[in-house]
């Protein structure tokens, strides 16, 4: 089973790698499931074990910022192609 979560980086007081977060979430889930009785205590070690290297390769590591990505793109096109058309809003309707 694979579970995918999105967690804001600002949520942590100290920076963590995706691998650290995955390991901690797996350990917390194993303890929670054992406490609820969903999983046998003998299975905790297997559930809390570190991920396999090939599983970690599925998710790409974060490489740089969005600004780095945008600056790495080729400078093509005309600026006018990306401008928003002028919008004067709706005409004012006057009632009697």
C-alpha positions as CSV (number, residue, x, y, z in Angstrom):
1,X,0.0,0.0,0.0
2,X,1.3,3.5,-0.8
3,X,0.1,6.6,0.9
4,X,1.0,10.0,-0.4
5,X,0.9,13.1,1.8
6,X,1.6,16.8,1.2
7,X,3.0,18.6,4.1
8,X,4.2,22.2,4.1
9,X,7.8,22.6,4.9
10,X,7.0,25.6,7.2
11,X,5.0,23.2,9.5
12,X,8.3,21.9,11.0
13,X,10.4,23.8,13.5
14,X,13.5,22.2,12.2
15,X,14.0,21.3,8.5
16,X,13.5,17.6,7.7
17,X,14.2,15.5,4.6
18,X,11.3,13.7,2.9
19,X,13.0,10.4,4.1
20,X,12.9,11.5,7.7
21,X,9.3,12.5,7.5
22,X,8.4,9.2,5.8
23,X,10.2,7.2,8.5
24,X,8.6,9.1,11.4
25,X,5.1,8.8,9.8
26,X,5.6,5.0,9.3
27,X,6.6,4.6,12.9
28,X,3.7,6.7,14.2
29,X,1.2,4.8,12.1
30,X,2.6,1.5,13.3
31,X,2.2,2.5,17.0
32,X,-1.2,3.9,16.4
33,X,-2.5,0.8,14.6
34,X,-1.1,-1.5,17.4
35,X,-2.7,0.7,20.0
36,X,-6.1,0.4,18.2
37,X,-5.6,-3.4,17.8
38,X,-5.6,-3.2,14.0
39,X,-2.2,-4.7,13.8
40,X,-0.5,-7.5,15.8
41,X,2.4,-6.3,18.0
42,X,4.7,-8.7,16.1
43,X,4.2,-6.8,12.9
44,X,5.3,-3.4,14.2
45,X,9.0,-3.9,13.3
46,X,8.1,-4.8,9.7
47,X,5.7,-1.8,9.4
48,X,8.2,0.7,10.9
49,X,11.1,-0.5,8.9
50,X,12.9,2.0,6.6
51,X,11.7,2.1,3.0
52,X,13.5,0.3,0.3
53,X,15.9,2.3,-1.9
54,X,13.8,1.8,-5.0
55,X,10.7,3.1,-3.2
56,X,12.6,6.3,-2.3
57,X,13.6,6.8,-5.9
58,X,9.9,7.1,-7.0
59,X,9.6,10.6,-5.4
60,X,12.1,13.1,-6.8
61,X,14.2,15.1,-4.4
62,X,13.5,18.9,-4.3
63,X,16.2,20.6,-6.4
64,X,16.3,24.4,-6.1
65,X,13.5,26.9,-6.0
66,X,10.8,27.9,-8.4
67,X,12.8,31.0,-9.3
68,X,15.7,28.7,-10.3
69,X,13.4,26.7,-12.5
70,X,12.0,29.8,-14.2
71,X,15.4,31.3,-14.8
72,X,16.6,28.0,-16.4
73,X,13.8,28.1,-19.0
74,X,14.7,29.6,-22.5
75,X,13.9,33.2,-23.1
76,X,11.6,32.9,-26.0
77,X,8.4,34.7,-27.1
78,X,7.3,38.3,-27.1
79,X,6.3,40.1,-23.9
80,X,3.0,41.1,-25.5
81,X,2.1,37.4,-25.9
82,X,2.0,37.1,-22.1
83,X,0.2,40.4,-21.2
84,X,-3.3,40.5,-19.9
85,X,-5.8,42.4,-22.0
86,X,-7.1,45.6,-20.5
87,X,-10.3,45.1,-18.6
88,X,-12.4,48.1,-17.9
89,X,-15.0,46.2,-16.0
90,X,-18.7,46.1,-16.6
91,X,-20.5,49.2,-17.8
92,X,-22.4,51.1,-15.1
93,X,-26.2,50.7,-15.5
94,X,-28.4,53.5,-14.3
95,X,-32.0,52.9,-13.4
96,X,-34.8,55.5,-13.4
